[in-house]
Amino acid sequence: MHDTFLNQNLFKSIVRLCDQHSIAKILVLTITVHTNSHICEQSIREYFADQNSMLIDDTSEILVHKKEITPLTSTIEQIDGEKIVLATP
């Protein structure tokens, strides 16, 4: 249950960071979660799909590292993505 809130907060933070840095599609996402967390690549993919987000697709690489960090927290280590390119007239 608590991982549901963590997944939700991760989603919000990732979307916000992508907006701030004009990332249209995530190529590589690396996060760290507590060793007892149920957050995994599949849960992240499912959450983004449930939210109808186009940031993550089948080609996105998602790496989830499990370490002894504060429970119910995560660290976004890396977001590598394709930038939004605006056409100029």
ZALUM-580504 format. One record per atom (N, C-alpha, C): y, z, x; residue number from 1; residue in one letter; chain; atom name. Coordinates in nm, 4 decimals. Each point is the difference from the previous one (the first is absolute). Layout:
N
<v=Y, w=Z, u=X, nr=NUM, rest=A, kette=A, atom=CA>;
...
END
This chain:
89
<v=-0.1195, w=0.0000, u=0.0819, nr=1, rest=M, kette=A, atom=N>;
<v=0.1195, w=0.0000, u=-0.0819, nr=1, rest=M, kette=A, atom=CA>;
<v=0.1260, w=0.0000, u=0.0864, nr=1, rest=M, kette=A, atom=C>;
<v=0.0035, w=0.0849, u=0.1019, nr=2, rest=H, kette=A, atom=N>;
<v=0.1186, w=0.0077, u=0.0850, nr=2, rest=H, kette=A, atom=CA>;
<v=0.0209, w=-0.1286, u=0.0775, nr=2, rest=H, kette=A, atom=C>;
<v=-0.1099, w=-0.0693, u=0.0332, nr=3, rest=D, kette=A, atom=N>;
<v=0.0138, w=-0.1279, u=0.0692, nr=3, rest=D, kette=A, atom=CA>;
<v=0.0667, w=-0.1042, u=-0.0886, nr=3, rest=D, kette=A, atom=C>;
<v=-0.0060, w=0.0180, u=-0.1301, nr=4, rest=T, kette=A, atom=N>;
<v=0.0686, w=-0.0907, u=-0.0914, nr=4, rest=T, kette=A, atom=CA>;
<v=0.1502, w=0.0063, u=0.0246, nr=4, rest=T, kette=A, atom=C>;
<v=0.0529, w=0.1213, u=0.0143, nr=5, rest=F, kette=A, atom=N>;
<v=0.1427, w=0.0157, u=0.0289, nr=5, rest=F, kette=A, atom=CA>;
<v=0.0338, w=-0.0531, u=0.1389, nr=5, rest=F, kette=A, atom=C>;
<v=-0.0891, w=0.0206, u=0.0951, nr=6, rest=L, kette=A, atom=N>;
<v=0.0220, w=-0.0512, u=0.1352, nr=6, rest=L, kette=A, atom=CA>;
<v=0.0018, w=-0.1524, u=-0.0019, nr=6, rest=L, kette=A, atom=C>;
<v=-0.0930, w=-0.0605, u=-0.0722, nr=7, rest=N, kette=A, atom=N>;
<v=-0.0045, w=-0.1453, u=-0.0114, nr=7, rest=N, kette=A, atom=CA>;
<v=0.1286, w=-0.0518, u=-0.0640, nr=7, rest=N, kette=A, atom=C>;
<v=0.0455, w=0.0681, u=-0.1033, nr=8, rest=Q, kette=A, atom=N>;
<v=0.1232, w=-0.0375, u=-0.0693, nr=8, rest=Q, kette=A, atom=CA>;
<v=0.1207, w=0.0090, u=0.0938, nr=8, rest=Q, kette=A, atom=C>;
<v=0.0087, w=0.1098, u=0.0748, nr=9, rest=N, kette=A, atom=N>;
<v=0.1114, w=0.0176, u=0.0940, nr=9, rest=N, kette=A, atom=CA>;
<v=-0.0064, w=-0.0993, u=0.1152, nr=9, rest=N, kette=A, atom=C>;
<v=-0.1204, w=-0.0291, u=0.0464, nr=10, rest=L, kette=A, atom=N>;
<v=-0.0162, w=-0.1019, u=0.1040, nr=10, rest=L, kette=A, atom=CA>;
<v=0.0514, w=-0.1343, u=-0.0500, nr=10, rest=L, kette=A, atom=C>;
<v=-0.0413, w=-0.0367, u=-0.1199, nr=11, rest=F, kette=A, atom=N>;
<v=0.0434, w=-0.1263, u=-0.0592, nr=11, rest=F, kette=A, atom=CA>;
<v=0.1522, w=-0.0079, u=-0.0044, nr=11, rest=F, kette=A, atom=C>;
<v=0.0631, w=0.1040, u=-0.0542, nr=12, rest=K, kette=A, atom=N>;
<v=0.1462, w=0.0009, u=-0.0113, nr=12, rest=K, kette=A, atom=CA>;
<v=0.0669, w=-0.0132, u=0.1365, nr=12, rest=K, kette=A, atom=C>;
<v=-0.0517, w=0.0722, u=0.0984, nr=13, rest=S, kette=A, atom=N>;
<v=0.0589, w=-0.0043, u=0.1342, nr=13, rest=S, kette=A, atom=CA>;
<v=-0.0188, w=-0.1362, u=0.0651, nr=13, rest=S, kette=A, atom=C>;
<v=-0.1174, w=-0.0569, u=-0.0147, nr=14, rest=I, kette=A, atom=N>;
<v=-0.0266, w=-0.1315, u=0.0594, nr=14, rest=I, kette=A, atom=CA>;
<v=0.0880, w=-0.1066, u=-0.0650, nr=14, rest=I, kette=A, atom=C>;
<v=0.0106, w=0.0028, u=-0.1328, nr=15, rest=V, kette=A, atom=N>;
<v=0.0857, w=-0.0965, u=-0.0704, nr=15, rest=V, kette=A, atom=CA>;
<v=0.1448, w=0.0158, u=0.0444, nr=15, rest=V, kette=A, atom=C>;
<v=0.0467, w=0.1239, u=0.0107, nr=16, rest=R, kette=A, atom=N>;
<v=0.1384, w=0.0244, u=0.0423, nr=16, rest=R, kette=A, atom=CA>;
<v=0.0242, w=-0.0528, u=0.1416, nr=16, rest=R, kette=A, atom=C>;
<v=-0.0929, w=0.0281, u=0.0919, nr=17, rest=L, kette=A, atom=N>;
<v=0.0147, w=-0.0487, u=0.1379, nr=17, rest=L, kette=A, atom=CA>;
<v=-0.0018, w=-0.1529, u=0.0062, nr=17, rest=L, kette=A, atom=C>;
<v=-0.0873, w=-0.0605, u=-0.0786, nr=18, rest=C, kette=A, atom=N>;
<v=-0.0061, w=-0.1467, u=-0.0022, nr=18, rest=C, kette=A, atom=CA>;
<v=0.1297, w=-0.0580, u=-0.0556, nr=18, rest=C, kette=A, atom=C>;
<v=0.0550, w=0.0625, u=-0.1033, nr=19, rest=D, kette=A, atom=N>;
<v=0.1284, w=-0.0453, u=-0.0545, nr=19, rest=D, kette=A, atom=CA>;
<v=0.1110, w=0.0120, u=0.1039, nr=19, rest=D, kette=A, atom=C>;
<v=0.0046, w=0.1131, u=0.0692, nr=20, rest=Q, kette=A, atom=N>;
<v=0.1043, w=0.0245, u=0.1002, nr=20, rest=Q, kette=A, atom=CA>;
<v=-0.0073, w=-0.0993, u=0.1158, nr=20, rest=Q, kette=A, atom=C>;
<v=-0.1201, w=-0.0457, u=0.0316, nr=21, rest=H, kette=A, atom=N>;
<v=-0.0187, w=-0.0889, u=0.1148, nr=21, rest=H, kette=A, atom=CA>;
<v=-0.0332, w=-0.1430, u=-0.0420, nr=21, rest=H, kette=A, atom=C>;
<v=0.0223, w=-0.0312, u=-0.1276, nr=22, rest=S, kette=A, atom=N>;
<v=-0.0193, w=-0.1347, u=-0.0549, nr=22, rest=S, kette=A, atom=CA>;
<v=-0.1392, w=-0.0558, u=0.0264, nr=22, rest=S, kette=A, atom=C>;
<v=-0.1013, w=0.0848, u=-0.0167, nr=23, rest=I, kette=A, atom=N>;
<v=-0.1386, w=-0.0448, u=0.0185, nr=23, rest=I, kette=A, atom=CA>;
<v=-0.0545, w=-0.0445, u=-0.1353, nr=23, rest=I, kette=A, atom=C>;
<v=-0.0482, w=-0.1243, u=-0.0052, nr=24, rest=A, kette=A, atom=N>;
<v=-0.0516, w=-0.0566, u=-0.1241, nr=24, rest=A, kette=A, atom=CA>;
<v=-0.1502, w=0.0194, u=-0.0138, nr=24, rest=A, kette=A, atom=C>;
<v=-0.0698, w=0.0063, u=0.1147, nr=25, rest=K, kette=A, atom=N>;
<v=-0.1452, w=0.0133, u=-0.0026, nr=25, rest=K, kette=A, atom=CA>;
<v=-0.0427, w=0.0803, u=0.1219, nr=25, rest=K, kette=A, atom=C>;
<v=-0.0868, w=0.0975, u=-0.0223, nr=26, rest=I, kette=A, atom=N>;
<v=-0.0493, w=0.0829, u=0.1100, nr=26, rest=I, kette=A, atom=CA>;
<v=-0.1183, w=-0.0688, u=0.0666, nr=26, rest=I, kette=A, atom=C>;
<v=0.0112, w=-0.0160, u=0.1315, nr=27, rest=L, kette=A, atom=N>;
<v=-0.1099, w=-0.0561, u=0.0780, nr=27, rest=L, kette=A, atom=CA>;
<v=-0.0884, w=0.1114, u=0.0540, nr=27, rest=L, kette=A, atom=C>;
<v=0.0636, w=0.1064, u=0.0520, nr=28, rest=V, kette=A, atom=N>;
<v=-0.0728, w=0.1152, u=0.0545, nr=28, rest=V, kette=A, atom=CA>;
<v=0.0688, w=0.1273, u=-0.0478, nr=28, rest=V, kette=A, atom=C>;
<v=-0.0798, w=0.0901, u=-0.0544, nr=29, rest=L, kette=A, atom=N>;
<v=0.0484, w=0.1318, u=-0.0414, nr=29, rest=L, kette=A, atom=CA>;
<v=-0.0899, w=0.1031, u=0.0656, nr=29, rest=L, kette=A, atom=C>;
<v=0.0601, w=0.0926, u=0.0739, nr=30, rest=T, kette=A, atom=N>;
<v=-0.0755, w=0.1074, u=0.0647, nr=30, rest=T, kette=A, atom=CA>;
<v=0.0575, w=0.1325, u=-0.0455, nr=30, rest=T, kette=A, atom=C>;
<v=-0.0873, w=0.0848, u=-0.0539, nr=31, rest=I, kette=A, atom=N>;
<v=0.0425, w=0.1324, u=-0.0443, nr=31, rest=I, kette=A, atom=CA>;
<v=-0.0963, w=0.1049, u=0.0540, nr=31, rest=I, kette=A, atom=C>;
<v=0.0482, w=0.1239, u=0.0032, nr=32, rest=T, kette=A, atom=N>;
<v=-0.0827, w=0.1140, u=0.0384, nr=32, rest=T, kette=A, atom=CA>;
<v=0.0000, w=0.0985, u=-0.1153, nr=32, rest=T, kette=A, atom=C>;
<v=-0.1194, w=0.0493, u=-0.0341, nr=33, rest=V, kette=A, atom=N>;
<v=-0.0145, w=0.1005, u=-0.1055, nr=33, rest=V, kette=A, atom=CA>;
<v=-0.0866, w=0.1136, u=0.0538, nr=33, rest=V, kette=A, atom=C>;
<v=-0.0032, w=0.1097, u=-0.0741, nr=34, rest=H, kette=A, atom=N>;
<v=-0.0826, w=0.1151, u=0.0381, nr=34, rest=H, kette=A, atom=CA>;
<v=-0.1479, w=-0.0387, u=-0.0056, nr=34, rest=H, kette=A, atom=C>;
<v=-0.0803, w=0.0660, u=0.0815, nr=35, rest=T, kette=A, atom=N>;
<v=-0.1427, w=-0.0323, u=0.0082, nr=35, rest=T, kette=A, atom=CA>;
<v=-0.0734, w=0.0162, u=-0.1327, nr=35, rest=T, kette=A, atom=C>;
<v=0.0490, w=0.0861, u=-0.0892, nr=36, rest=N, kette=A, atom=N>;
<v=-0.0661, w=0.0211, u=-0.1286, nr=36, rest=N, kette=A, atom=CA>;
<v=0.0544, w=-0.0895, u=-0.1115, nr=36, rest=N, kette=A, atom=C>;
<v=0.0946, w=-0.0857, u=0.0329, nr=37, rest=S, kette=A, atom=N>;
<v=0.0606, w=-0.0862, u=-0.1004, nr=37, rest=S, kette=A, atom=CA>;
<v=-0.0987, w=-0.1082, u=-0.0447, nr=37, rest=S, kette=A, atom=C>;
<v=0.0129, w=-0.0379, u=-0.1258, nr=38, rest=H, kette=A, atom=N>;
<v=-0.0818, w=-0.1084, u=-0.0541, nr=38, rest=H, kette=A, atom=CA>;
<v=0.0728, w=-0.1344, u=0.0058, nr=38, rest=H, kette=A, atom=C>;
<v=0.1206, w=0.0005, u=0.0571, nr=39, rest=I, kette=A, atom=N>;
<v=0.0748, w=-0.1245, u=0.0154, nr=39, rest=I, kette=A, atom=CA>;
<v=-0.0761, w=-0.0885, u=0.0984, nr=39, rest=I, kette=A, atom=C>;
<v=-0.0184, w=-0.1249, u=-0.0399, nr=40, rest=C, kette=A, atom=N>;
<v=-0.0706, w=-0.0956, u=0.0851, nr=40, rest=C, kette=A, atom=CA>;
<v=0.0581, w=-0.1391, u=-0.0249, nr=40, rest=C, kette=A, atom=C>;
<v=-0.0476, w=-0.0959, u=0.0750, nr=41, rest=E, kette=A, atom=N>;
<v=0.0480, w=-0.1374, u=-0.0165, nr=41, rest=E, kette=A, atom=CA>;
<v=-0.0137, w=-0.0453, u=-0.1454, nr=41, rest=E, kette=A, atom=C>;
<v=-0.1147, w=0.0237, u=-0.0579, nr=42, rest=Q, kette=A, atom=N>;
<v=-0.0259, w=-0.0457, u=-0.1367, nr=42, rest=Q, kette=A, atom=CA>;
<v=0.0935, w=0.0668, u=-0.1016, nr=42, rest=Q, kette=A, atom=C>;
<v=0.0248, w=0.1300, u=0.0155, nr=43, rest=S, kette=A, atom=N>;
<v=0.0869, w=0.0682, u=-0.0961, nr=43, rest=S, kette=A, atom=CA>;
<v=0.1436, w=-0.0518, u=0.0097, nr=43, rest=S, kette=A, atom=C>;
<v=0.0424, w=-0.0340, u=0.1202, nr=44, rest=I, kette=A, atom=N>;
<v=0.1350, w=-0.0562, u=0.0172, nr=44, rest=I, kette=A, atom=CA>;
<v=0.0068, w=-0.1376, u=-0.0648, nr=44, rest=I, kette=A, atom=C>;
<v=-0.0994, w=-0.0838, u=0.0268, nr=45, rest=R, kette=A, atom=N>;
<v=-0.0032, w=-0.1339, u=-0.0610, nr=45, rest=R, kette=A, atom=CA>;
<v=0.0019, w=0.0094, u=-0.1526, nr=45, rest=R, kette=A, atom=C>;
<v=-0.0826, w=0.0892, u=-0.0541, nr=46, rest=E, kette=A, atom=N>;
<v=-0.0079, w=0.0151, u=-0.1456, nr=46, rest=E, kette=A, atom=CA>;
<v=0.1322, w=0.0483, u=-0.0585, nr=46, rest=E, kette=A, atom=C>;
<v=0.0649, w=0.0952, u=0.0680, nr=47, rest=Y, kette=A, atom=N>;
<v=0.1262, w=0.0523, u=-0.0524, nr=47, rest=Y, kette=A, atom=CA>;
<v=0.1063, w=-0.1101, u=-0.0019, nr=47, rest=Y, kette=A, atom=C>;
<v=0.0105, w=-0.0777, u=0.1071, nr=48, rest=F, kette=A, atom=N>;
<v=0.0976, w=-0.1089, u=0.0044, nr=48, rest=F, kette=A, atom=CA>;
<v=-0.0311, w=-0.1039, u=-0.1079, nr=48, rest=F, kette=A, atom=C>;
<v=-0.1277, w=-0.0299, u=-0.0201, nr=49, rest=A, kette=A, atom=N>;
<v=-0.0387, w=-0.0957, u=-0.1047, nr=49, rest=A, kette=A, atom=CA>;
<v=0.0343, w=0.0549, u=-0.1377, nr=49, rest=A, kette=A, atom=C>;
<v=-0.0266, w=0.1283, u=-0.0231, nr=50, rest=D, kette=A, atom=N>;
<v=0.0311, w=0.0633, u=-0.1290, nr=50, rest=D, kette=A, atom=CA>;
<v=0.1499, w=-0.0041, u=-0.0294, nr=50, rest=D, kette=A, atom=C>;
<v=0.0799, w=0.0033, u=0.1049, nr=51, rest=Q, kette=A, atom=N>;
<v=0.1458, w=-0.0028, u=-0.0156, nr=51, rest=Q, kette=A, atom=CA>;
<v=0.0544, w=-0.1432, u=-0.0014, nr=51, rest=Q, kette=A, atom=C>;
<v=-0.0900, w=-0.0978, u=0.0031, nr=52, rest=N, kette=A, atom=N>;
<v=0.0374, w=-0.1421, u=0.0023, nr=52, rest=N, kette=A, atom=CA>;
<v=0.0904, w=-0.0338, u=0.1179, nr=52, rest=N, kette=A, atom=C>;
<v=-0.0254, w=0.0640, u=0.1119, nr=53, rest=S, kette=A, atom=N>;
<v=0.0793, w=-0.0247, u=0.1205, nr=53, rest=S, kette=A, atom=CA>;
<v=-0.0590, w=-0.1171, u=0.0775, nr=53, rest=S, kette=A, atom=C>;
<v=0.0887, w=-0.0873, u=0.0457, nr=54, rest=M, kette=A, atom=N>;
<v=-0.0415, w=-0.1160, u=0.0790, nr=54, rest=M, kette=A, atom=CA>;
<v=0.0071, w=0.0289, u=0.1500, nr=54, rest=M, kette=A, atom=C>;
<v=0.0357, w=0.1233, u=0.0375, nr=55, rest=L, kette=A, atom=N>;
<v=0.0135, w=0.0334, u=0.1416, nr=55, rest=L, kette=A, atom=CA>;
<v=-0.1323, w=-0.0049, u=0.0745, nr=55, rest=L, kette=A, atom=C>;
<v=-0.1076, w=0.0410, u=-0.0664, nr=56, rest=I, kette=A, atom=N>;
<v=-0.1318, w=0.0029, u=0.0635, nr=56, rest=I, kette=A, atom=CA>;
<v=-0.0917, w=-0.0966, u=-0.0728, nr=56, rest=I, kette=A, atom=C>;
<v=-0.0684, w=-0.0849, u=0.0788, nr=57, rest=D, kette=A, atom=N>;
<v=-0.0986, w=-0.0896, u=-0.0591, nr=57, rest=D, kette=A, atom=CA>;
<v=-0.1293, w=0.0071, u=0.0816, nr=57, rest=D, kette=A, atom=C>;
<v=-0.0903, w=-0.0909, u=-0.0253, nr=58, rest=D, kette=A, atom=N>;
<v=-0.1306, w=0.0027, u=0.0664, nr=58, rest=D, kette=A, atom=CA>;
<v=0.0076, w=-0.0189, u=0.1510, nr=58, rest=D, kette=A, atom=C>;
<v=0.1083, w=-0.0600, u=0.0480, nr=59, rest=T, kette=A, atom=N>;
<v=0.0121, w=-0.0244, u=0.1440, nr=59, rest=T, kette=A, atom=CA>;
<v=0.0686, w=0.1149, u=0.0743, nr=59, rest=T, kette=A, atom=C>;
<v=0.0573, w=0.0945, u=-0.0736, nr=60, rest=S, kette=A, atom=N>;
<v=0.0673, w=0.1141, u=0.0627, nr=60, rest=S, kette=A, atom=CA>;
<v=-0.1028, w=0.0898, u=0.0687, nr=60, rest=S, kette=A, atom=C>;
<v=0.0325, w=0.0415, u=0.1209, nr=61, rest=E, kette=A, atom=N>;
<v=-0.0865, w=0.0924, u=0.0737, nr=61, rest=E, kette=A, atom=CA>;
<v=0.0526, w=0.1416, u=-0.0221, nr=61, rest=E, kette=A, atom=C>;
<v=-0.0869, w=0.0877, u=-0.0514, nr=62, rest=I, kette=A, atom=N>;
<v=0.0388, w=0.1380, u=-0.0281, nr=62, rest=I, kette=A, atom=CA>;
<v=-0.0871, w=0.0925, u=0.0833, nr=62, rest=I, kette=A, atom=C>;
<v=0.0656, w=0.0783, u=0.0852, nr=63, rest=L, kette=A, atom=N>;
<v=-0.0707, w=0.0944, u=0.0857, nr=63, rest=L, kette=A, atom=CA>;
<v=0.0383, w=0.1413, u=-0.0411, nr=63, rest=L, kette=A, atom=C>;
<v=-0.1005, w=0.0811, u=-0.0293, nr=64, rest=V, kette=A, atom=N>;
<v=0.0231, w=0.1387, u=-0.0393, nr=64, rest=V, kette=A, atom=CA>;
<v=-0.0653, w=0.0905, u=0.1033, nr=64, rest=V, kette=A, atom=C>;
<v=0.0829, w=0.0725, u=0.0753, nr=65, rest=H, kette=A, atom=N>;
<v=-0.0495, w=0.0945, u=0.0999, nr=65, rest=H, kette=A, atom=CA>;
<v=-0.0045, w=0.1385, u=-0.0622, nr=65, rest=H, kette=A, atom=C>;
<v=-0.1064, w=0.0711, u=0.0259, nr=66, rest=K, kette=A, atom=N>;
<v=-0.0133, w=0.1368, u=-0.0512, nr=66, rest=K, kette=A, atom=CA>;
<v=0.0109, w=0.0964, u=0.1167, nr=66, rest=K, kette=A, atom=C>;
<v=0.0961, w=0.0931, u=-0.0122, nr=67, rest=K, kette=A, atom=N>;
<v=0.0255, w=0.0989, u=0.1046, nr=67, rest=K, kette=A, atom=CA>;
<v=0.0311, w=0.1336, u=-0.0644, nr=67, rest=K, kette=A, atom=C>;
<v=0.0015, w=0.1025, u=0.0802, nr=68, rest=E, kette=A, atom=N>;
<v=0.0334, w=0.1347, u=-0.0477, nr=68, rest=E, kette=A, atom=CA>;
<v=0.1515, w=0.0151, u=-0.0098, nr=68, rest=E, kette=A, atom=C>;
<v=0.0561, w=-0.0622, u=-0.1048, nr=69, rest=I, kette=A, atom=N>;
<v=0.1419, w=0.0181, u=-0.0285, nr=69, rest=I, kette=A, atom=CA>;
<v=0.0105, w=0.0889, u=-0.1239, nr=69, rest=I, kette=A, atom=C>;
<v=0.1190, w=0.0290, u=-0.0430, nr=70, rest=T, kette=A, atom=N>;
<v=0.0192, w=0.0842, u=-0.1179, nr=70, rest=T, kette=A, atom=CA>;
<v=-0.0709, w=-0.0622, u=-0.1198, nr=70, rest=T, kette=A, atom=C>;
<v=-0.0820, w=0.0778, u=-0.0697, nr=71, rest=P, kette=A, atom=N>;
<v=-0.0686, w=-0.0542, u=-0.1182, nr=71, rest=P, kette=A, atom=CA>;
<v=0.0996, w=-0.0549, u=-0.1022, nr=71, rest=P, kette=A, atom=C>;
<v=-0.0441, w=-0.1015, u=-0.0707, nr=72, rest=L, kette=A, atom=N>;
<v=0.0780, w=-0.0644, u=-0.1056, nr=72, rest=L, kette=A, atom=CA>;
<v=0.1275, w=-0.0664, u=0.0515, nr=72, rest=L, kette=A, atom=C>;
<v=-0.0015, w=-0.0386, u=0.1268, nr=73, rest=T, kette=A, atom=N>;
<v=0.1108, w=-0.0765, u=0.0569, nr=73, rest=T, kette=A, atom=CA>;
<v=-0.0570, w=-0.1243, u=0.0670, nr=73, rest=T, kette=A, atom=C>;
<v=0.0891, w=-0.0902, u=0.0317, nr=74, rest=S, kette=A, atom=N>;
<v=-0.0401, w=-0.1197, u=0.0741, nr=74, rest=S, kette=A, atom=CA>;
<v=0.1161, w=-0.0419, u=0.0883, nr=74, rest=S, kette=A, atom=C>;
<v=-0.0328, w=-0.0807, u=0.0987, nr=75, rest=T, kette=A, atom=N>;
<v=0.1006, w=-0.0561, u=0.0881, nr=75, rest=T, kette=A, atom=CA>;
<v=-0.0180, w=-0.1506, u=0.0011, nr=75, rest=T, kette=A, atom=C>;
<v=0.1075, w=-0.0705, u=-0.0290, nr=76, rest=I, kette=A, atom=N>;
<v=-0.0043, w=-0.1459, u=0.0101, nr=76, rest=I, kette=A, atom=CA>;
<v=0.0288, w=-0.0322, u=0.1460, nr=76, rest=I, kette=A, atom=C>;
<v=-0.1007, w=-0.0466, u=0.0691, nr=77, rest=E, kette=A, atom=N>;
<v=0.0112, w=-0.0265, u=0.1437, nr=77, rest=E, kette=A, atom=CA>;
<v=0.0584, w=-0.1383, u=0.0282, nr=77, rest=E, kette=A, atom=C>;
<v=-0.0405, w=-0.0987, u=-0.0813, nr=78, rest=Q, kette=A, atom=N>;
<v=0.0413, w=-0.1374, u=0.0271, nr=78, rest=Q, kette=A, atom=CA>;
<v=-0.0029, w=-0.0819, u=-0.1281, nr=78, rest=Q, kette=A, atom=C>;
<v=0.1037, w=-0.0798, u=-0.0165, nr=79, rest=I, kette=A, atom=N>;
<v=0.0004, w=-0.1045, u=-0.1011, nr=79, rest=I, kette=A, atom=CA>;
<v=0.0450, w=-0.1269, u=0.0708, nr=79, rest=I, kette=A, atom=C>;
<v=-0.0880, w=-0.0971, u=0.0054, nr=80, rest=D, kette=A, atom=N>;
<v=0.0324, w=-0.1298, u=0.0579, nr=80, rest=D, kette=A, atom=CA>;
<v=-0.0117, w=-0.1006, u=-0.1126, nr=80, rest=D, kette=A, atom=C>;
<v=0.1017, w=-0.0817, u=-0.0192, nr=81, rest=G, kette=A, atom=N>;
<v=-0.0062, w=-0.0904, u=-0.1131, nr=81, rest=G, kette=A, atom=CA>;
<v=0.0834, w=-0.1249, u=0.0169, nr=81, rest=G, kette=A, atom=C>;
<v=-0.0085, w=-0.0833, u=-0.1018, nr=82, rest=E, kette=A, atom=N>;
<v=0.0782, w=-0.1229, u=-0.0055, nr=82, rest=E, kette=A, atom=CA>;
<v=0.1336, w=0.0310, u=-0.0655, nr=82, rest=E, kette=A, atom=C>;
<v=0.1058, w=-0.0432, u=0.0656, nr=83, rest=K, kette=A, atom=N>;
<v=0.1351, w=0.0245, u=-0.0502, nr=83, rest=K, kette=A, atom=CA>;
<v=0.0329, w=-0.0940, u=-0.1146, nr=83, rest=K, kette=A, atom=C>;
<v=0.0876, w=0.0455, u=-0.0869, nr=84, rest=I, kette=A, atom=N>;
<v=0.0526, w=-0.0845, u=-0.1064, nr=84, rest=I, kette=A, atom=CA>;
<v=0.0987, w=-0.0951, u=0.0656, nr=84, rest=I, kette=A, atom=C>;
<v=-0.0200, w=-0.1289, u=-0.0239, nr=85, rest=V, kette=A, atom=N>;
<v=0.0888, w=-0.1003, u=0.0561, nr=85, rest=V, kette=A, atom=CA>;
<v=0.0787, w=-0.0613, u=-0.1136, nr=85, rest=V, kette=A, atom=C>;
<v=0.1301, w=0.0127, u=0.0094, nr=86, rest=L, kette=A, atom=N>;
<v=0.0877, w=-0.0561, u=-0.1028, nr=86, rest=L, kette=A, atom=CA>;
<v=0.0430, w=-0.1396, u=0.0416, nr=86, rest=L, kette=A, atom=C>;
<v=-0.0120, w=-0.0937, u=-0.0917, nr=87, rest=A, kette=A, atom=N>;
<v=0.0406, w=-0.1375, u=0.0284, nr=87, rest=A, kette=A, atom=CA>;
<v=0.1527, w=-0.0076, u=0.0031, nr=87, rest=A, kette=A, atom=C>;
<v=0.0506, w=-0.0714, u=0.0951, nr=88, rest=T, kette=A, atom=N>;
<v=0.1442, w=-0.0189, u=0.0097, nr=88, rest=T, kette=A, atom=CA>;
<v=0.0325, w=-0.1424, u=-0.0436, nr=88, rest=T, kette=A, atom=C>;
<v=0.1061, w=-0.0145, u=-0.0763, nr=89, rest=P, kette=A, atom=N>;
<v=0.0371, w=-0.1348, u=-0.0500, nr=89, rest=P, kette=A, atom=CA>;
<v=0.0533, w=-0.0894, u=0.1080, nr=89, rest=P, kette=A, atom=C>;
END
